[in-house]
Structures are given as structure tokens and as C-alpha cells.
Amino acid sequence: MGIDMVLSKDIWLSASLAGIFLWFAPPSAQALAGTYTVSNSPDISDHGDPNRHGSLQWVLNQIGSTPAVVVLPGDSNYRIGTSRNVAVQANVNLVFKGDAVITFQSTNSTLTVFGSIKAGLQQIFDASPGQVRLQGIDKTTSRDPVQQYRRALIKEVYPNGGVPSTAPIALRH
């Protein structure tokens, strides 16, 4: 188990059994043992742009087929631009830190998650129905109490007993 702390916009502290690391994040992805951090620079206006260094799509394009963790640092909105379709691969664990939220510039943009998501009990998407699709997430077998609580919330929104894996999720605060 490790501790990650954002000291400033460009400096992170990471502590684990392997040691303590202090690292700097330019406006591009930082890779550390299969962990990639999406830039929270306000200069990135479209995180669906594959050519913008540090954007969510650019980071996802850097990952091959090996398992990876993609971290969205907190207190930032990661906006996906108009007519963008971002897909998170099955080998990726998308981690939302702090108050990180993925938003959409228009209703014709989508995010499809084939991998997994790790987040606290907070809003992680600000989207219209159909914009976020959770394709690869098993919403029925987790024994984790937090996951069970999330499933209960999903069942409140979709009283038919849950959400099929291809159905869109649209949960808002």
C-alpha cells in the first residue's frame, strides 16, 4: 500500500514499501512502473485530443497491452472535446484522485471504459445519458463494501436490478 500526495501542481510525493519518491510532472504523462499520470494543466482544453501531450487520450495511446494505472490528479476537470470518442483499454485501471471529474464539451462525445475504475464516493463523470459506457466492469461480484454501496446506488437509479454492461451510466450529484 502506498501514499500519493500532490505537493503542488507539478510536484508529487509517492511513498510505498519500495521507498519515497519525489517527482515532477511536466505537462505530459509521467510513467513510473506502469503508472501514468494525466496532466492537469489548464493549458489542455481537450483531453480527447490524441496529439496533445499529457491529455487523457495521449496517455492512453502511450500504453501498450501490459497492465497499467492511469491517474487523474484531483481538483481538476478533464474535459473531452467535441466529437471525441475516448476508450479506456481493458488493461487499464483508471484512478480518480481527489475531486477529479471527466466532463464533456458536447453531447456527441463519449467515454467507453473497458478496464476498471478506482474512485472515492464522489462524482467522477459530468455527462449526459449515453456518454459514459462501462463495458468491462463487473458490477455484480465485488465483495468490497464500497463497491456494494455503489451497486446499491446504481440499482436505485435502474430499479430493474442493475445495469447491463453495455447500458450507459448517468449518475449525477
Summary of the structure (lengths in Angstrom):
residues: 173
radius of gyration: 16.0
end to end distance: 30.0
largest distance: 47.7
contacts: 498
relative contact order: 0.11
helix: 12%
strand: 34%
